[in-house]
Amino acid sequence: MNIRIKTSDYEMPTKVSLYLAEKLVSLEKLLGADADTTRCEVELGRATGRHKHSEYQWFAEIQVKQPGMPRLVARNHESAINAAIDNAKDEMLRQLRKSKTSRATKTRKAGAKTKRLLKS
């Protein structure tokens, strides 16, 4: 998986970098064979706008781009950078599982329809 990390108004320490790499492994496991052609873009930093003055001032955004598939995006604002990473990763896992399930369902339905047509 090709991983690109961008930081906004934040200098990422080594601890956070290692923590992020550890969390992205679970995304790579879920992608399986598609992981080689997938690009993952991660943006971390301090929030701007309405979240700038609240307790949820850290944000994490994860984008997963697979060839032939729509781009999946997960964003989260939290009070700590590690919590934002965790929640964004969990949301991305949900989206990837849903995408994988819907693709399998569409494939099965198309196969069943073809089988019915061939029987007739």
N, C-alpha and C positions, 0 to 999 in steps of 0.2 A: 504494500500500500504506500502510495506517495503521500507523505504528510508535509504540509506547509503550516508553519506557525507564525502568526503575526501578533504583535503586542501594541496596544494603544495606550499612551500615557502611562506606561508601566514598564519597568525593567524586570524581566523574569529571572528570579534566582534559580540556581541549579536544583534545589529541592522541589520547586514547582514544576520544573522541566521533567524531572524524573517521575513525579507524581502523574503528570499528564501522559507521559509515555506508557506508564503502567495501566492507566485507564483506557488508552486507545487500543491496547492489545485485545480487549474484549470485543471491540468493534471489528477488528481484523479477524478474530475467530468466527464471528457470525457471518462475515462475508465469504469465508471459505475460499473456493477457487477463484472467485471474482476479485479477491483482494489485490491481485497483481495489476489489474487494469483500473483500479479505483483510486481516486484522488481525495484526500481528506484535508480540508482547510480549517484551521483552528485560529480563532481570534480571542485574545484575552486582554483585559485591561480594566481601567477605571471608567465608570459610566459617565456619560454626559447627558445633558437635558434634564428631564424630570427626576431621574434616579441619582443625579449628582449630589443632591442635598439630603437624600434619605439614607437609611441604614443599608439599603441594598445597592451599594455603590460599585461592586465588582461584577463584571459580566464575563461570560464565556459563550462563544458561538462556535458551533461545529457544523460544517457543511460537507456532505458526502456526495461526490459526483461519480456516477458510473456511466460508462458508454451505453447509449440507448435507453437510459432510464432518466426520469426526472430528478433534479437535484433535491436532496433532502437537507433541511436546515433545522437546527435545534439551538435556541437561545435561552439564556437564563441569567437573571440578576440575583445576587445573594450578598450577604454581609461579609463573606470570606471567599477568597479566590478558589480554594479547594472545594467548597460547597457548590460554587457555581459550575465548576468542572464536573463534579459528580452528577448534578441535576441535568446538565446539558447532555452528558454521556447517556444517562438513563433515558432521556427523551429520544435521543438518536437511536438507541437500541430498540425502543418501542416502534419507532418509525420503520427501521430496517426489518423487524419481524413482520410488521403489517404488510410491507411491500413484498417481502418474500412469500408470505401466505397468499396474498392476492394474485401474484404471478402464478403460483402453483394451482390455485383455483381456476384461473382463466385457462391454463394449459389443459387441465382435466376436463373442463367443460367443452373446450374446442375438440379434444379427442373423442369425447362421448358423442358430440354432434356429428363428427365425421363417421364414427362407427354406425350411428343410426342411419345416416345417408347411404352408407355402403350396404347395409342390410336390406334397405328398401328396393 
